[in-house]
């Protein structure tokens, strides 16, 4: 086996589905322009990032980061699907 065969560009993770919130399998990119991001298909890991969306999110985060953090913290504690996803993604 060559060294290139051991490199993985993405890993399977559990995430909440947009809209319904049901737990689904998605991909976390481990390299490339979308490193660390969770995407619906592994093919998306190689896509170039959307610069306009990136700039919009920077402005939004600057204005609402405290509110977003509180909301995310509450969701992760209270929402049953979020708790399930967290448990499913823990290493055993």
C-alpha positions as CSV (number, residue, x, y, z in Angstrom):
1,X,0.0,0.0,0.0
2,X,1.2,3.5,-0.8
3,X,1.0,6.4,1.5
4,X,-1.6,8.1,-0.7
5,X,-4.1,5.3,0.0
6,X,-4.2,6.1,3.8
7,X,-5.2,9.8,3.3
8,X,-8.9,10.4,3.8
9,X,-10.4,13.6,2.6
10,X,-13.6,13.3,4.5
11,X,-15.2,11.3,7.3
12,X,-18.8,10.3,8.0
13,X,-20.6,12.1,10.8
14,X,-24.1,12.4,12.1
15,X,-25.9,15.8,11.7
16,X,-29.3,17.3,11.9
17,X,-31.2,17.5,8.6
18,X,-32.2,21.0,7.5
19,X,-35.9,21.6,7.9
20,X,-37.1,18.5,9.7
21,X,-34.1,18.2,12.1
22,X,-34.0,14.5,11.8
23,X,-30.5,12.9,12.3
24,X,-28.8,12.0,8.9
25,X,-25.3,11.0,7.8
26,X,-23.2,13.8,6.4
27,X,-19.5,14.3,5.6
28,X,-16.9,16.3,7.5
29,X,-14.1,17.5,5.1
30,X,-10.6,16.9,6.6
31,X,-8.7,18.7,3.8
32,X,-9.2,21.2,1.0
33,X,-10.9,24.5,0.9
34,X,-13.8,23.3,3.1
35,X,-11.7,21.7,5.8
36,X,-13.7,21.2,9.0
37,X,-17.0,21.9,7.4
38,X,-19.9,19.4,7.4
39,X,-21.4,18.9,3.9
40,X,-24.2,16.7,2.5
41,X,-22.0,14.9,0.0
42,X,-18.3,14.0,-0.1
43,X,-18.0,15.6,-3.6
44,X,-18.7,19.0,-2.0
45,X,-15.4,18.9,-0.1
46,X,-13.4,19.9,-3.2
47,X,-15.7,22.8,-4.2
48,X,-14.4,26.4,-3.9
49,X,-15.9,28.4,-1.1
50,X,-18.6,31.0,-1.9
51,X,-16.8,34.3,-1.2
52,X,-20.0,36.4,-1.1
53,X,-21.5,34.1,1.5
54,X,-18.3,34.2,3.5
55,X,-18.3,38.0,3.6
56,X,-22.1,38.0,4.5
57,X,-21.5,35.6,7.4
58,X,-18.6,37.7,8.7
59,X,-20.9,40.7,9.0
60,X,-23.7,38.7,10.5
61,X,-21.3,37.0,13.1
62,X,-20.0,40.5,14.1
63,X,-23.5,41.7,14.9
64,X,-25.1,38.6,16.4
65,X,-22.4,36.3,17.8
66,X,-23.5,36.5,21.4
67,X,-27.2,35.7,20.5
68,X,-26.1,32.9,18.2
69,X,-23.9,31.4,20.9
70,X,-26.7,31.4,23.5
71,X,-29.2,29.9,21.0
72,X,-26.8,27.2,20.0
73,X,-25.9,26.3,23.6
74,X,-29.6,26.0,24.5
75,X,-30.4,23.9,21.4
76,X,-27.5,21.5,22.1
77,X,-28.8,21.1,25.7
78,X,-32.5,20.9,25.1
79,X,-33.2,19.6,21.6
80,X,-33.5,15.8,21.7
81,X,-32.2,15.4,18.1
82,X,-29.1,17.5,18.9
83,X,-28.4,15.4,22.0
84,X,-28.8,12.2,20.0
85,X,-26.4,13.5,17.2
86,X,-23.8,14.5,19.9
87,X,-24.0,11.0,21.4
88,X,-23.8,9.3,18.0
89,X,-20.6,11.3,17.1
90,X,-18.7,10.5,20.3
91,X,-15.9,8.1,19.9
92,X,-16.5,4.8,21.7
